[in-house]
Amino acid sequence: MTTFLTVVILIVCFLLGAIILVQNPKGGGLATGFQGASQIGGVQRTTNFLEKATWYLAAILFVLCILVGSFAGNGSLDVGVDESFAPTVPMEMTE
């Protein structure tokens, strides 16, 4: 199960990176090539799609990482404070 989720995470990461690289940080992105068609409204829908896709993929990535962490976690291992490095106090000092 964790291998499948890991592959899905890699695919989502690739898609998220590709969508982010397509966008322009100042809001142009794909819209810069279609300056004359901005009155039509197709460019506005493209930027809205890219922004929504970025948010959805980021949310999906977050949920998948939580799921992999919960499935791949080691529930049998006792995780606590390791006291093997703690300084020992001699008995005569405690009295």
C-alpha positions, 0 to 999 in steps of 0.5 A: 500500500505504501509503495502505491501511495509513494508512486502517486505522491511522485506523480502529484509532485511532478504535476505540481512542479509542471503546473508551477513552472507554467505559471508566471509569478506576476500573473501572466504565465500562459496569458502572456502569449495571448495578449490580443485574446484577453478580451475573449476571456479564455486566458482568464479561465486558463489562469484560474485553472492553473491556480485551482490545479495548484491548490488542489494538487498541494492539498492532495500531496498533503493528504497523501503524505499524511496517509503514507506516514500513518501507514508506514509508521512503526507502531511496534517500536517503543519511541521514548526518551533514551536514558542510556546517555543520562548521567548517573547520580551516585547513591551517597549524593541522593541521601 
